[in-house]
Each structure stands twice: as structure tokens, then as C-alpha cells.
Amino acid sequence: MKYIQVTKENLEKEHICCAISNNKDIQVSSKKAWLAERFDEGLVFLKSEERGKCFIEYIPAEYAWNPIDAEGYMYIDCLWVAGSFKGHGYATDLLNACIEDSKQQNKKGLCILSCAKKKPFLSDSKFLEYKGFEPCDEADNGVQLWYLPFDKGEPPKFMPNAKHPHIDEKGYILYYTNQCPFNAKYVPILEELAKEKDIKFKAIQLKSREEAQNAPTPITTYALFCDGEYVTNEQMNDKRFLKLISQ
């Protein structure tokens, strides 16, 4: 498998999402706009030649759009291998590339979000454990921070605002960023659906690293609350949302 590093120079021509083939789709354009602003902060997007079926996205933890205290670490936004590409060692290839790059930058280690009980769009804790990672902090909603140290320094931890995901607001409240391409399409759909069904719903787009690092949730790409309590990080289309509110 050959890999391509996406940069500001080739961003427009490269395919970045395994689920979306049209580069002019609003989901792709929103994600690419988000990426373009992160490259100067040290973000790396390394992907397979196979139209984004395998990729890793990582950034110095100080610039991560998550409420973590991990100075000197590299934070992995996403490590993804899709469908039939699993089981061929591609995730190991990508992770090893990240490790090598991070060591060359004299980082203390890597950190990434996971969960003891599998949650959508989070890395598998069993894979992380196999690769030498271990949990170093956990929020009340079960989301964990895992790390792979290169030395014996202080492990990363969640910021206090992320340890206890809760908000003092009634109704459905969604925090999201353009880091996930699907949000550009589906968040407006949920807003329109909620309006039609007279459901109290508010979407809060986190538009800066500072806003994301102060969010009341360890997962900022997509975090849905209901009457103050955390519900899910799984992106909702109209059918899933209707199913959720009918439960």
C-alpha cells in the first residue's frame, strides 16, 4: 500500500473521505477548509492511495480541538481503516508513521480518544492496547483518553470542563465542528426536522480551537445532549434522530 500526505499544495485535488466521492460536496469542502487552516499548526493527514479508505490525522496536542491537557504530546484526531481494508496491517503502517514523525519532533508520546465499551467513530481500545497504549483519564460518559508514552513524563489528562459532560439547558443541544465532514450536510437537516416537529433543538458550532477546548465534552466533533445529559457522539441523519426521540 502506498500512502500520500495531504498538504496545502495538493489538498484540492486529493480525495479525503472514504464515504464521499464528489470533491464538490459541501461535506468535503467544509472538511478541506478546516484542514487548510490546521496545516500551519502542524496537522498531518496521511492517507492511502485508495481514495481515503485508510488514513490518519494527527496534530500537536496543544492545537487539538479537544479539551485535553497534553503539552508535548501528539494527538491523533482519527485513525481510520474502512471495510475490506481491515486486517492487512494498514492501521499499523499509519500508526508507525505517526510514531516515527512524533519522535523526530521530540514529542513525549501520542494520545487519542477511545472507550472501554466501543463507541462510534472512536478507535478500538483493544487495538490501542495491543499497540502499547494505555488509558490515562476517563470522563463520566465513558470516553477515555489513551496514551503511548515515549518517556516517563506526566500523562495527558482531560481538562476539568470535559471530565463531567453536562450542561444546564433543556432540550436537545448539539456541539459540533467542521472537523467531521458529515456535519455540513446533516446538522442543517436535523435543525429543519426539529423545527417541523416542534422539538427544542439547538446546534452550537465550535468555530475555534479555544471554543473546542472549553467545550463541556471530551468529543467535540459531534456531541449531543438532551436536557443537560450527554447522549451520543454518533452523527444523526433524520431517521436516526426520529428513532432517538421516540425512545
Backbone hydrogen bonds, N-H to C=O, Kabsch-Sander energy under -0.5 kcal/mol:
donor,donor_aa,acceptor,acceptor_aa,energy
4,I,47,K,-3.6
6,V,4,I,-0.6
6,V,45,F,-3.2
11,L,7,T,-1.4
13,K,10,N,-0.7
14,E,10,N,-1.5
18,C,52,G,-0.6
20,I,17,C,-0.8
23,N,21,S,-0.7
25,D,22,N,-1.7
29,S,25,D,-2.5
30,S,26,I,-2.1
31,K,27,Q,-1.6
32,K,28,V,-2.7
33,A,29,S,-2.0
34,W,30,S,-1.8
35,L,31,K,-2.7
36,A,32,K,-2.5
37,E,33,A,-1.0
38,R,35,L,-1.9
39,F,35,L,-1.3
41,E,38,R,-1.7
42,G,39,F,-1.7
43,L,38,R,-1.6
44,V,58,Y,-3.0
45,F,6,V,-0.6
46,L,44,V,-0.5
46,L,56,I,-2.5
47,K,4,I,-2.8
48,S,54,C,-2.6
49,E,2,K,-1.7
51,R,49,E,-2.1
52,G,48,S,-0.8
53,K,50,E,-1.5
55,F,80,W,-2.5
56,I,46,L,-2.6
57,E,78,C,-2.7
58,Y,44,V,-2.3
59,I,75,Y,-2.5
61,A,73,Y,-2.6
63,Y,60,P,-2.6
64,A,61,A,-1.4
66,N,64,A,-0.9
68,I,66,N,-2.2
69,D,157,K,-3.8
70,A,68,I,-0.8
73,Y,70,A,-2.2
74,M,109,G,-2.5
75,Y,59,I,-3.0
76,I,111,C,-2.7
77,D,57,E,-1.8
77,D,75,Y,-0.8
78,C,57,E,-1.7
80,W,55,F,-2.9
82,A,53,K,-2.5
85,F,82,A,-2.4
86,K,83,G,-1.9
88,H,85,F,-0.8
93,D,89,G,-2.0
94,L,90,Y,-2.4
95,L,91,A,-2.6
96,N,92,T,-2.8
97,A,93,D,-2.0
98,C,94,L,-1.9
99,I,95,L,-2.6
100,E,96,N,-2.7
101,D,97,A,-2.3
102,S,98,C,-2.7
103,K,99,I,-2.4
104,Q,100,E,-2.0
105,Q,101,D,-1.3
106,N,103,K,-1.7
107,K,102,S,-2.6
108,K,72,G,-3.1
110,L,148,L,-2.1
111,C,74,M,-2.1
112,I,146,W,-2.1
114,S,144,Q,-2.5
115,C,123,S,-0.5
116,A,142,G,-0.6
118,K,116,A,-0.6
122,L,119,K,-1.6
123,S,113,L,-0.9
125,S,115,C,-0.6
128,L,124,D,-2.1
129,E,125,S,-2.7
130,Y,126,K,-2.1
131,K,127,F,-1.5
132,G,129,E,-1.6
133,F,128,L,-2.6
134,E,147,Y,-1.8
136,C,145,L,-3.4
137,D,145,L,-1.3
139,A,143,V,-2.9
140,D,163,K,-2.6
142,G,139,A,-1.9
144,Q,114,S,-3.1
145,L,137,D,-2.7
146,W,112,I,-3.0
146,W,144,Q,-0.6
147,Y,134,E,-2.6
148,L,110,L,-2.5
150,F,108,K,-3.6
151,D,108,K,-0.9
157,K,69,D,-1.6
159,M,67,P,-2.5
162,A,159,M,-2.1
163,K,159,M,-0.9
163,K,160,P,-0.6
164,H,160,P,-0.7
167,I,228,G,-1.9
169,E,167,I,-1.1
172,Y,200,K,-3.0
173,I,171,G,-0.6
173,I,225,F,-2.0
174,L,202,K,-3.0
175,Y,173,I,-0.5
175,Y,223,A,-2.6
176,Y,204,I,-2.0
177,T,221,T,-1.3
180,C,177,T,-0.7
183,N,180,C,-1.1
184,A,181,P,-1.0
185,K,182,F,-0.9
186,Y,182,F,-2.4
187,V,183,N,-2.0
189,I,185,K,-0.8
190,L,186,Y,-2.1
191,E,187,V,-2.3
192,E,188,P,-2.2
193,L,189,I,-2.4
194,A,190,L,-2.8
195,K,191,E,-1.7
196,E,192,E,-2.2
197,K,193,L,-2.4
198,D,195,K,-0.7
199,I,194,A,-3.0
201,F,199,I,-0.8
202,K,172,Y,-2.5
204,I,174,L,-4.1
204,I,202,K,-0.5
205,Q,203,A,-0.6
206,L,176,Y,-3.2
206,L,204,I,-0.5
207,K,205,Q,-0.8
212,A,208,S,-2.3
213,Q,209,R,-2.7
214,N,210,E,-0.9
214,N,211,E,-0.5
215,A,212,A,-1.3
220,T,218,P,-0.6
223,A,175,Y,-2.6
224,L,232,T,-2.7
225,F,173,I,-3.1
226,C,229,E,-2.8
227,D,171,G,-2.4
228,G,169,E,-0.6
228,G,171,G,-0.5
229,E,226,C,-2.1
230,Y,165,P,-0.7
231,V,224,L,-3.3
232,T,224,L,-1.1
241,F,237,N,-2.3
242,L,238,D,-2.3
243,K,239,K,-2.1
244,L,240,R,-2.3
245,I,241,F,-2.5
246,S,242,L,-1.0
247,Q,243,K,-0.5
247,Q,244,L,-1.2
